[in-house]
Amino acid sequence: MKKEGKKIMNNFFLIYSILFSNIKLLVEVVVEAARHTGFVLSSGK
């Protein structure tokens, strides 16, 4: 029973770290896109 709980915790940690790195990547992409669109808008004026 104890071993099973540890396995679940390891899986949870793995999923959490994958989600966290994906969120970090997504934020970077959004920031880059916002920077590019902002640059395009300011250069278009």
Beta strands, then each sheet from edge to edge (+ up, - down):
end
